[in-house]
Amino acid sequence: MKTADVLVVGGGPAGSMTAWLLARAGCQVVLCEAHAVLPARVCGMYLCPAGVALLERVGMRARVEAGARSLHGMIMVSPSLHRLETRFPRDVEAPDHGLALPRPALDNALLEAAREAGVVVRMGVRPALERVAGRWVATAPDFEPVAARVLVGADGRKSSTARMLGLSLPVRRSRAAIHIDRPSRQATSPFGQMHVFADGTYIGVNPIHADTVNVSLVCDPAELRATSVVEAINRRLALSPYLAALIEPLPDGVRPGATFPASARVRRAATEDAALVGDASGYIDPLTGEGIYAALWTADELATGLMAGWSDVPAALAGYARMRARRQRAKSLLCELFQTCIRRPWLADSILQLLSRQQAVADSFIGIVGNSYPPGRGLMRIAGHALASF
Ligand SMILES: Cc1cc2nc3c(=O)[nH]c(=O)nc-3n(C[C@H](O)[C@H](O)[C@H](O)COP(=O)(O)OP(=O)(O)OC[C@H]3O[C@@H](n4cnc5c(N)ncnc54)[C@H](O)[C@@H]3O)c2cc1C
Protein backbone atom coordinates (compact mmCIF):
# COMPACT_ATOMS: atom_id res chain seq x y z
CA MET A 1 0.00 0.00 0.00
CA LYS A 2 1.23 3.47 -0.92
CA THR A 3 1.14 6.12 1.81
CA ALA A 4 0.66 9.86 1.36
CA ASP A 5 -0.09 12.93 3.42
CA VAL A 6 -3.00 13.99 1.24
CA LEU A 7 -5.24 12.19 -1.26
CA VAL A 8 -6.97 14.48 -3.76
CA VAL A 9 -10.00 13.16 -5.65
CA GLY A 10 -10.54 15.09 -8.93
CA GLY A 11 -8.12 16.62 -11.40
CA GLY A 12 -10.03 19.80 -12.39
CA PRO A 13 -8.68 23.26 -11.48
CA ALA A 14 -9.53 22.85 -7.77
CA GLY A 15 -7.87 19.45 -7.37
CA SER A 16 -4.75 20.21 -9.40
CA MET A 17 -4.25 23.58 -7.74
CA THR A 18 -4.62 22.06 -4.24
CA ALA A 19 -2.24 19.21 -5.09
CA TRP A 20 0.30 21.56 -6.67
CA LEU A 21 0.33 24.01 -3.74
CA LEU A 22 0.62 21.22 -1.16
CA ALA A 23 3.37 19.36 -3.03
CA ARG A 24 5.26 22.61 -3.54
CA ALA A 25 5.16 23.11 0.23
CA GLY A 26 6.61 19.63 0.87
CA CYS A 27 3.53 17.39 1.21
CA GLN A 28 3.31 13.94 -0.33
CA VAL A 29 0.21 14.04 -2.51
CA VAL A 30 -1.62 11.47 -4.63
CA LEU A 31 -4.29 12.76 -7.05
CA CYS A 32 -6.90 10.47 -8.66
CA GLU A 33 -8.80 11.69 -11.71
CA ALA A 34 -11.71 9.68 -13.11
CA HIS A 35 -10.97 10.49 -16.77
CA ALA A 36 -7.99 8.90 -18.51
CA VAL A 37 -7.54 12.21 -20.40
CA LEU A 38 -9.03 15.48 -19.14
CA PRO A 39 -12.13 16.19 -21.25
CA ALA A 40 -13.73 19.34 -22.68
CA ARG A 41 -15.90 21.03 -20.04
CA VAL A 42 -19.30 22.68 -20.01
CA CYS A 43 -17.85 26.03 -18.97
CA GLY A 44 -17.89 29.68 -20.03
CA MET A 45 -14.08 29.76 -19.58
CA TYR A 46 -13.98 33.27 -18.15
CA LEU A 47 -11.64 34.04 -15.25
CA CYS A 48 -12.37 37.23 -13.29
CA PRO A 49 -9.65 39.84 -12.53
CA ALA A 50 -9.30 38.58 -8.94
CA GLY A 51 -8.52 35.13 -10.35
CA VAL A 52 -5.75 36.64 -12.48
CA ALA A 53 -4.35 38.34 -9.35
CA LEU A 54 -4.40 35.03 -7.47
CA LEU A 55 -2.56 33.24 -10.28
CA GLU A 56 0.05 36.01 -10.22
CA ARG A 57 0.48 35.72 -6.44
CA VAL A 58 1.07 31.97 -6.50
CA GLY A 59 3.39 32.16 -9.53
CA MET A 60 1.11 30.44 -12.04
CA ARG A 61 -0.03 33.41 -14.14
CA ALA A 62 2.51 33.26 -16.98
CA ARG A 63 1.95 29.54 -17.45
CA VAL A 64 -1.85 29.80 -17.61
CA GLU A 65 -2.01 33.10 -19.49
CA ALA A 66 0.03 31.71 -22.39
CA GLY A 67 -3.01 30.26 -24.15
CA ALA A 68 -5.52 32.85 -22.93
CA ARG A 69 -7.03 36.12 -24.16
CA SER A 70 -7.37 39.24 -21.99
CA LEU A 71 -10.93 40.47 -21.39
CA HIS A 72 -11.36 44.15 -20.56
CA GLY A 73 -14.92 44.11 -19.30
CA MET A 74 -18.43 42.80 -19.80
CA ILE A 75 -21.27 43.73 -22.12
CA MET A 76 -24.69 43.22 -20.60
CA VAL A 77 -27.89 43.07 -22.64
CA SER A 78 -31.27 43.25 -20.88
CA PRO A 79 -34.52 41.52 -21.90
CA SER A 80 -35.65 44.68 -23.73
CA LEU A 81 -32.30 44.71 -25.59
CA HIS A 82 -30.81 47.59 -23.63
CA ARG A 83 -27.02 47.19 -24.08
CA LEU A 84 -24.39 48.31 -21.56
CA GLU A 85 -20.63 48.04 -22.02
CA THR A 86 -18.56 48.05 -18.82
CA ARG A 87 -14.83 47.97 -18.10
CA PHE A 88 -13.09 46.31 -15.17
CA PRO A 89 -11.89 49.04 -12.78
CA ARG A 90 -8.26 50.16 -13.02
CA ASP A 91 -7.62 51.70 -9.61
CA VAL A 92 -7.68 48.52 -7.54
CA GLU A 93 -5.26 45.73 -6.60
CA ALA A 94 -6.70 43.25 -9.09
CA PRO A 95 -5.63 43.78 -12.72
CA ASP A 96 -7.96 45.64 -15.07
CA HIS A 97 -8.67 42.53 -17.08
CA GLY A 98 -9.92 38.99 -16.75
CA LEU A 99 -9.04 36.09 -19.03
CA ALA A 100 -10.76 33.91 -21.59
CA LEU A 101 -9.17 30.57 -20.72
CA PRO A 102 -9.68 27.66 -23.10
CA ARG A 103 -10.35 24.40 -21.31
CA PRO A 104 -9.11 21.73 -20.95
CA ALA A 105 -5.85 23.64 -21.67
CA LEU A 106 -6.19 25.38 -18.27
CA ASP A 107 -6.84 22.08 -16.47
CA ASN A 108 -3.91 20.41 -18.22
CA ALA A 109 -1.53 23.27 -17.35
CA LEU A 110 -2.43 22.99 -13.66
CA LEU A 111 -2.25 19.19 -13.66
CA GLU A 112 1.15 19.28 -15.35
CA ALA A 113 2.43 21.76 -12.75
CA ALA A 114 1.23 19.37 -10.02
CA ARG A 115 3.07 16.45 -11.65
CA GLU A 116 6.25 18.52 -11.92
CA ALA A 117 6.02 19.41 -8.22
CA GLY A 118 6.01 15.68 -7.36
CA VAL A 119 2.29 14.87 -7.13
CA VAL A 120 1.59 11.23 -8.02
CA VAL A 121 -1.21 11.58 -10.59
CA ARG A 122 -3.40 8.56 -11.33
CA MET A 123 -5.62 9.10 -14.38
CA GLY A 124 -8.68 6.97 -15.13
CA VAL A 125 -9.17 6.17 -11.43
CA ARG A 126 -12.44 6.69 -9.55
CA PRO A 127 -11.45 5.34 -6.13
CA ALA A 128 -13.62 3.73 -3.47
CA LEU A 129 -12.87 5.42 -0.14
CA GLU A 130 -13.03 4.17 3.39
CA ARG A 131 -11.57 5.10 6.74
CA VAL A 132 -9.23 2.50 8.21
CA ALA A 133 -7.34 3.08 11.48
CA GLY A 134 -7.42 6.88 11.22
CA ARG A 135 -6.40 6.99 7.54
CA TRP A 136 -8.31 7.40 4.31
CA VAL A 137 -7.76 4.35 2.13
CA ALA A 138 -8.45 4.58 -1.60
CA THR A 139 -8.86 1.45 -3.70
CA ALA A 140 -9.71 0.84 -7.36
CA PRO A 141 -9.18 -1.91 -9.93
CA ASP A 142 -5.59 -1.98 -11.29
CA PHE A 143 -4.51 0.66 -8.80
CA GLU A 144 -2.09 0.36 -5.89
CA PRO A 145 -4.18 1.29 -2.80
CA VAL A 146 -3.30 4.58 -1.12
CA ALA A 147 -3.56 5.42 2.59
CA ALA A 148 -3.56 9.14 3.38
CA ARG A 149 -3.92 11.31 6.48
CA VAL A 150 -6.20 13.87 4.78
CA LEU A 151 -8.76 13.48 2.00
CA VAL A 152 -9.59 16.36 -0.37
CA GLY A 153 -12.75 16.13 -2.47
CA ALA A 154 -12.28 18.16 -5.66
CA ASP A 155 -14.69 16.13 -7.72
CA GLY A 156 -17.02 18.84 -8.95
CA ARG A 157 -20.70 19.72 -8.58
CA LYS A 158 -21.83 16.10 -8.36
CA SER A 159 -19.17 15.28 -5.77
CA SER A 160 -19.36 11.69 -4.57
CA THR A 161 -16.81 12.64 -1.90
CA ALA A 162 -19.23 15.23 -0.44
CA ARG A 163 -21.99 12.60 -0.44
CA MET A 164 -19.75 9.96 1.15
CA LEU A 165 -18.78 12.46 3.88
CA GLY A 166 -22.46 13.26 4.51
CA LEU A 167 -21.88 16.93 3.63
CA SER A 168 -23.93 17.40 0.45
CA LEU A 169 -27.35 19.07 0.50
CA PRO A 170 -30.11 19.02 -2.13
CA VAL A 171 -29.87 21.94 -4.58
CA ARG A 172 -32.59 24.55 -4.20
CA ARG A 173 -33.41 26.02 -7.59
CA SER A 174 -31.61 24.11 -10.18
CA ARG A 175 -30.97 25.11 -13.74
CA ALA A 176 -29.64 23.29 -16.78
CA ALA A 177 -26.70 24.50 -18.87
CA ILE A 178 -25.70 23.99 -22.51
CA HIS A 179 -22.33 24.89 -23.91
CA ILE A 180 -20.70 25.03 -27.35
CA ASP A 181 -17.78 26.82 -29.05
CA ARG A 182 -18.76 28.43 -32.38
CA PRO A 183 -17.06 30.45 -35.12
CA SER A 184 -18.13 34.09 -34.88
CA ARG A 185 -19.61 35.95 -37.84
CA GLN A 186 -17.48 39.02 -37.09
CA ALA A 187 -14.15 39.68 -35.33
CA THR A 188 -14.83 39.56 -31.60
CA SER A 189 -13.94 42.37 -29.19
CA PRO A 190 -12.19 41.47 -25.90
CA PHE A 191 -15.34 41.72 -23.77
CA GLY A 192 -17.41 38.98 -22.19
CA GLN A 193 -21.14 39.22 -22.88
CA MET A 194 -24.22 38.38 -20.83
CA HIS A 195 -27.60 38.34 -22.60
CA VAL A 196 -30.62 38.04 -20.31
CA PHE A 197 -34.04 37.01 -21.66
CA ALA A 198 -37.48 37.84 -20.31
CA ASP A 199 -37.98 34.41 -18.68
CA GLY A 200 -34.68 34.51 -16.78
CA THR A 201 -32.80 32.33 -19.27
CA TYR A 202 -29.43 33.81 -20.12
CA ILE A 203 -26.62 33.30 -22.60
CA GLY A 204 -23.00 34.07 -21.73
CA VAL A 205 -20.65 34.66 -24.63
CA ASN A 206 -16.90 34.53 -24.15
CA PRO A 207 -14.69 35.55 -27.11
CA ILE A 208 -12.03 32.89 -26.54
CA HIS A 209 -10.35 33.81 -29.86
CA ALA A 210 -10.76 36.64 -32.37
CA ASP A 211 -12.90 34.32 -34.52
CA THR A 212 -14.37 31.91 -31.94
CA VAL A 213 -16.92 32.38 -29.19
CA ASN A 214 -17.78 30.15 -26.28
CA VAL A 215 -21.57 30.12 -25.86
CA SER A 216 -23.23 29.00 -22.59
CA LEU A 217 -27.01 28.94 -22.25
CA VAL A 218 -28.51 28.54 -18.77
CA CYS A 219 -32.23 27.85 -18.51
CA ASP A 220 -34.88 26.07 -16.48
CA PRO A 221 -34.65 22.33 -17.16
CA ALA A 222 -38.30 22.30 -18.33
CA GLU A 223 -37.23 24.17 -21.49
CA LEU A 224 -35.01 21.24 -22.51
CA ARG A 225 -37.77 18.69 -22.00
CA ALA A 226 -39.78 20.35 -24.75
CA THR A 227 -37.04 20.91 -27.30
CA SER A 228 -33.57 19.74 -28.39
CA VAL A 229 -30.49 21.57 -27.10
CA VAL A 230 -29.70 22.80 -30.65
CA GLU A 231 -33.23 24.20 -31.04
CA ALA A 232 -33.03 25.77 -27.57
CA ILE A 233 -29.91 27.74 -28.55
CA ASN A 234 -31.20 28.66 -32.02
CA ARG A 235 -34.48 29.94 -30.60
CA ARG A 236 -32.56 32.30 -28.31
CA LEU A 237 -30.16 33.43 -31.03
CA ALA A 238 -33.16 34.41 -33.15
CA LEU A 239 -34.61 36.48 -30.30
CA SER A 240 -31.58 38.78 -30.05
CA PRO A 241 -30.25 40.87 -32.94
CA TYR A 242 -26.93 41.17 -31.05
CA LEU A 243 -26.52 37.41 -30.83
CA ALA A 244 -27.81 36.80 -34.35
CA ALA A 245 -25.19 39.22 -35.69
CA LEU A 246 -22.44 37.32 -33.87
CA ILE A 247 -23.37 33.64 -34.16
CA GLU A 248 -24.95 31.69 -37.01
CA PRO A 249 -27.79 29.32 -36.12
CA LEU A 250 -26.39 25.94 -35.10
CA PRO A 251 -26.66 23.39 -37.93
CA ASP A 252 -28.19 19.96 -37.29
CA GLY A 253 -25.59 17.45 -36.24
CA VAL A 254 -23.53 19.64 -33.85
CA ARG A 255 -23.50 18.34 -30.31
CA PRO A 256 -23.43 20.97 -27.57
CA GLY A 257 -22.37 19.80 -24.12
CA ALA A 258 -25.11 19.87 -21.48
CA THR A 259 -25.19 19.55 -17.71
CA PHE A 260 -27.73 19.45 -14.90
CA PRO A 261 -27.87 20.61 -12.15
CA ALA A 262 -25.76 23.74 -12.64
CA SER A 263 -25.37 24.21 -8.88
CA ALA A 264 -24.26 22.38 -5.72
CA ARG A 265 -24.78 22.86 -1.98
CA VAL A 266 -22.96 21.50 1.06
CA ARG A 267 -23.54 21.64 4.80
CA ARG A 268 -19.93 22.71 5.37
CA ALA A 269 -16.64 22.38 3.51
CA ALA A 270 -14.71 20.09 5.87
CA THR A 271 -14.81 17.36 8.49
CA GLU A 272 -11.96 16.72 10.93
CA ASP A 273 -9.83 14.91 8.34
CA ALA A 274 -11.37 15.71 4.96
CA ALA A 275 -12.13 18.88 3.00
CA LEU A 276 -13.97 19.92 -0.15
CA VAL A 277 -12.65 22.44 -2.66
CA GLY A 278 -13.99 24.05 -5.85
CA ASP A 279 -17.50 23.13 -7.02
CA ALA A 280 -17.56 20.20 -4.60
CA SER A 281 -17.60 22.76 -1.77
CA GLY A 282 -20.65 24.57 -3.24
CA TYR A 283 -21.58 26.31 -6.47
CA ILE A 284 -24.45 28.71 -7.05
CA ASP A 285 -24.86 29.35 -10.76
CA PRO A 286 -22.66 30.28 -13.74
CA LEU A 287 -24.19 33.81 -13.90
CA THR A 288 -21.29 35.64 -12.26
CA GLY A 289 -18.53 33.41 -13.65
CA GLU A 290 -17.29 32.52 -10.18
CA GLY A 291 -16.42 28.87 -10.59
CA ILE A 292 -12.79 28.78 -11.71
CA TYR A 293 -11.87 31.59 -9.35
CA ALA A 294 -13.58 29.75 -6.46
CA ALA A 295 -11.74 26.55 -7.45
CA LEU A 296 -8.44 28.45 -7.23
CA TRP A 297 -9.07 30.39 -4.03
CA THR A 298 -10.54 27.46 -2.09
CA ALA A 299 -7.48 25.42 -3.10
CA ASP A 300 -5.19 28.23 -1.99
CA GLU A 301 -6.96 28.73 1.35
CA LEU A 302 -7.04 25.00 2.10
CA ALA A 303 -3.40 24.41 1.18
CA THR A 304 -2.22 27.45 3.16
CA GLY A 305 -4.29 26.48 6.22
CA LEU A 306 -3.23 22.84 6.13
CA MET A 307 0.48 23.60 5.78
CA ALA A 308 0.37 26.11 8.63
CA GLY A 309 -1.66 23.77 10.85
CA TRP A 310 -0.38 20.29 10.00
CA SER A 311 0.27 19.57 13.68
CA ASP A 312 -3.47 20.01 14.36
CA VAL A 313 -5.31 18.97 11.20
CA PRO A 314 -8.87 19.08 12.68
CA ALA A 315 -8.34 22.69 13.77
CA ALA A 316 -6.83 23.64 10.42
CA LEU A 317 -9.76 22.12 8.54
CA ALA A 318 -12.31 23.72 10.86
CA GLY A 319 -10.63 27.08 10.14
CA TYR A 320 -10.85 26.42 6.40
CA ALA A 321 -14.55 25.47 6.65
CA ARG A 322 -15.33 28.68 8.58
CA MET A 323 -13.47 30.83 6.09
CA ARG A 324 -15.14 29.08 3.12
CA ALA A 325 -18.57 29.75 4.64
CA ARG A 326 -17.74 33.39 5.40
CA ARG A 327 -16.39 34.22 1.96
CA GLN A 328 -19.28 32.41 0.33
CA ARG A 329 -21.98 34.18 2.30
CA ALA A 330 -21.64 37.70 0.89
CA LYS A 331 -21.20 36.44 -2.63
CA SER A 332 -24.17 34.07 -2.30
CA LEU A 333 -26.39 36.94 -1.26
CA LEU A 334 -25.28 38.90 -4.28
CA CYS A 335 -25.82 35.95 -6.61
CA GLU A 336 -29.30 35.34 -5.17
CA LEU A 337 -30.03 39.03 -5.77
CA PHE A 338 -28.89 38.75 -9.40
CA GLN A 339 -31.00 35.62 -9.85
CA THR A 340 -34.04 37.42 -8.50
CA CYS A 341 -33.40 40.36 -10.86
CA ILE A 342 -32.98 38.31 -14.01
CA ARG A 343 -36.21 36.44 -13.35
CA ARG A 344 -38.06 39.78 -13.37
CA PRO A 345 -37.47 41.41 -16.76
CA TRP A 346 -38.75 44.85 -15.69
CA LEU A 347 -36.24 44.83 -12.80
CA ALA A 348 -33.32 43.67 -14.97
CA ASP A 349 -34.18 46.41 -17.51
CA SER A 350 -34.49 49.10 -14.83
CA ILE A 351 -31.18 48.18 -13.19
CA LEU A 352 -29.33 48.18 -16.50
CA GLN A 353 -30.82 51.55 -17.41
CA LEU A 354 -29.84 52.93 -14.01
CA LEU A 355 -26.27 51.66 -14.40
CA SER A 356 -26.11 53.13 -17.91
CA ARG A 357 -26.55 56.65 -16.57
CA GLN A 358 -23.01 56.79 -15.21
CA GLN A 359 -20.12 54.80 -16.64
CA ALA A 360 -18.17 54.89 -13.34
CA VAL A 361 -21.12 53.30 -11.53
CA ALA A 362 -21.46 50.62 -14.22
CA ASP A 363 -17.71 49.88 -14.02
CA SER A 364 -17.85 49.69 -10.21
CA PHE A 365 -20.73 47.23 -10.54
CA ILE A 366 -18.71 44.99 -12.84
CA GLY A 367 -15.82 45.32 -10.37
CA ILE A 368 -18.05 43.65 -7.76
CA VAL A 369 -19.01 40.88 -10.17
CA GLY A 370 -15.35 40.41 -11.12
CA ASN A 371 -14.28 40.31 -7.45
CA SER A 372 -12.00 43.29 -7.99
CA TYR A 373 -13.07 44.24 -4.47
CA PRO A 374 -15.46 42.73 -1.90
CA PRO A 375 -19.19 43.47 -2.46
CA GLY A 376 -19.36 45.89 0.51
CA ARG A 377 -16.46 48.00 -0.79
CA GLY A 378 -17.95 47.90 -4.30
CA LEU A 379 -21.29 49.19 -3.05
CA MET A 380 -19.48 52.04 -1.24
CA ARG A 381 -17.78 52.95 -4.51
CA ILE A 382 -21.12 52.96 -6.32
CA ALA A 383 -22.62 55.15 -3.62
CA GLY A 384 -19.61 57.50 -3.85
CA HIS A 385 -19.91 57.88 -7.63
CA ALA A 386 -23.67 58.37 -7.42
CA LEU A 387 -23.32 61.06 -4.71
CA ALA A 388 -20.56 62.82 -6.63
CA SER A 389 -22.85 63.20 -9.62
CA PHE A 390 -25.50 65.13 -7.67
C1 LIG B 1 -22.65 26.46 -18.26
C2 LIG B 1 -21.52 26.76 -17.31
C3 LIG B 1 -20.72 27.85 -17.57
C4 LIG B 1 -19.68 28.15 -16.70
N1 LIG B 1 -18.92 29.22 -16.98
C5 LIG B 1 -17.95 29.58 -16.14
C6 LIG B 1 -17.12 30.70 -16.41
O1 LIG B 1 -17.26 31.38 -17.43
N2 LIG B 1 -16.16 31.02 -15.51
C7 LIG B 1 -15.98 30.29 -14.37
O2 LIG B 1 -15.10 30.66 -13.59
N3 LIG B 1 -16.69 29.21 -14.11
C8 LIG B 1 -17.67 28.82 -14.95
N4 LIG B 1 -18.40 27.71 -14.70
C9 LIG B 1 -18.06 26.91 -13.53
C10 LIG B 1 -16.76 26.14 -13.71
O3 LIG B 1 -16.82 25.34 -14.86
C11 LIG B 1 -16.52 25.29 -12.48
O4 LIG B 1 -16.77 26.06 -11.33
C12 LIG B 1 -15.09 24.76 -12.40
O5 LIG B 1 -14.87 23.83 -13.42
C13 LIG B 1 -14.89 24.06 -11.05
O6 LIG B 1 -13.66 23.38 -11.02
P1 LIG B 1 -13.52 22.08 -10.09
O7 LIG B 1 -12.11 21.66 -10.22
O8 LIG B 1 -14.09 22.33 -8.77
O9 LIG B 1 -14.48 21.00 -10.76
P2 LIG B 1 -14.43 20.33 -12.19
O10 LIG B 1 -13.84 21.24 -13.19
O11 LIG B 1 -15.81 19.79 -12.41
O12 LIG B 1 -13.43 19.11 -12.01
C14 LIG B 1 -13.78 17.99 -11.23
C15 LIG B 1 -12.93 16.81 -11.67
O13 LIG B 1 -13.18 15.72 -10.80
C16 LIG B 1 -13.25 14.53 -11.57
N5 LIG B 1 -14.04 13.56 -10.81
C17 LIG B 1 -15.35 13.58 -10.54
N6 LIG B 1 -15.69 12.53 -9.76
C18 LIG B 1 -14.54 11.84 -9.53
C19 LIG B 1 -14.23 10.68 -8.78
N7 LIG B 1 -15.17 10.01 -8.10
N8 LIG B 1 -12.96 10.25 -8.76
C20 LIG B 1 -11.99 10.92 -9.43
N9 LIG B 1 -12.23 12.04 -10.16
C21 LIG B 1 -13.50 12.50 -10.19
C22 LIG B 1 -13.91 14.96 -12.87
O14 LIG B 1 -13.62 14.06 -13.92
C23 LIG B 1 -13.26 16.33 -13.08
O15 LIG B 1 -12.08 16.25 -13.84
C24 LIG B 1 -19.45 27.36 -15.55
C25 LIG B 1 -20.25 26.26 -15.29
C26 LIG B 1 -21.29 25.96 -16.16
C27 LIG B 1 -22.16 24.78 -15.85
The ligand as a Gaussian input file, in Angstrom:
#p B3LYP/6-31G(d) Opt

LIG

0 1
 C      -22.645000      26.463000     -18.257000
 C      -21.521000      26.765000     -17.307000
 C      -20.716000      27.849000     -17.570000
 C      -19.677000      28.153000     -16.696000
 N      -18.924000      29.222000     -16.983000
 C      -17.945000      29.577000     -16.136000
 C      -17.115000      30.699000     -16.415000
 O      -17.259000      31.376000     -17.431000
 N      -16.156000      31.024000     -15.514000
 C      -15.976000      30.292000     -14.375000
 O      -15.096000      30.660000     -13.586000
 N      -16.692000      29.212000     -14.114000
 C      -17.672000      28.825000     -14.954000
 N      -18.401000      27.713000     -14.700000
 C      -18.063000      26.909000     -13.533000
 C      -16.765000      26.141000     -13.714000
 O      -16.824000      25.336000     -14.856000
 C      -16.521000      25.289000     -12.477000
 O      -16.772000      26.062000     -11.332000
 C      -15.092000      24.756000     -12.398000
 O      -14.866000      23.830000     -13.421000
 C      -14.888000      24.057000     -11.050000
 O      -13.660000      23.379000     -11.022000
 P      -13.518000      22.083000     -10.094000
 O      -12.110000      21.658000     -10.224000
 O      -14.087000      22.334000      -8.768000
 O      -14.478000      20.996000     -10.756000
 P      -14.434000      20.331000     -12.192000
 O      -13.840000      21.240000     -13.189000
 O      -15.808000      19.790000     -12.413000
 O      -13.426000      19.108000     -12.006000
 C      -13.784000      17.989000     -11.228000
 C      -12.931000      16.813000     -11.671000
 O      -13.176000      15.719000     -10.804000
 C      -13.250000      14.533000     -11.574000
 N      -14.040000      13.563000     -10.810000
 C      -15.349000      13.575000     -10.543000
 N      -15.691000      12.532000      -9.758000
 C      -14.542000      11.839000      -9.529000
 C      -14.234000      10.678000      -8.783000
 N      -15.166000      10.009000      -8.104000
 N      -12.961000      10.251000      -8.764000
 C      -11.993000      10.919000      -9.432000
 N      -12.232000      12.038000     -10.161000
 C      -13.496000      12.496000     -10.190000
 C      -13.907000      14.960000     -12.871000
 O      -13.624000      14.063000     -13.917000
 C      -13.262000      16.331000     -13.083000
 O      -12.077000      16.251000     -13.839000
 C      -19.451000      27.365000     -15.550000
 C      -20.255000      26.264000     -15.288000
 C      -21.293000      25.957000     -16.156000
 C      -22.158000      24.776000     -15.854000

